[in-house]
Amino acid sequence: VRAAMATTETIARYSREHNGANVLTLGSSFLSADEARAVVVAWIGTPMREPRYIRRLAKLRDLERREP
């Protein structure tokens, strides 16, 4: 699980583009309902396409699969 707490649309986009976040968390005391909706729309609509970030996630996956 790669979770990100996003308080802005920009952070939501970056959490997907750069970190491949697959879980979004929202703080009710940080966002209004309208802001939260905008963050969710930005997060859902952002794919992870940048090859360098995909390579970085592949490296993390390989580390996670190593036996201790």
QUIPEWO-V240287 format. One record per pair of residues at least 6 apart in sequence whose ideal C-beta (glycine too) atoms are under 6 Angstrom apart, sorted by sequence separation. I is the first residue (numbers start at 1). GAP is how many residues later the second one is. D is the distance in whole Angstrom. If there is no record, write none. Layout:
I & GAP & D
I & GAP & D
This chain:
6 & 6 & 4
15 & 6 & 4
6 & 9 & 6
26 & 10 & 5
4 & 11 & 3
2 & 17 & 6
4 & 17 & 4
2 & 18 & 6
2 & 19 & 5
24 & 19 & 5
2 & 20 & 5
3 & 20 & 4
5 & 20 & 4
1 & 22 & 6
3 & 22 & 6
7 & 23 & 5
12 & 27 & 5
20 & 28 & 5
9 & 29 & 6
13 & 29 & 5
17 & 29 & 6
9 & 30 & 6
12 & 30 & 4
16 & 30 & 4
12 & 31 & 4
17 & 31 & 6
16 & 32 & 6
6 & 33 & 5
9 & 33 & 4
13 & 33 & 5
18 & 35 & 5
20 & 37 & 5
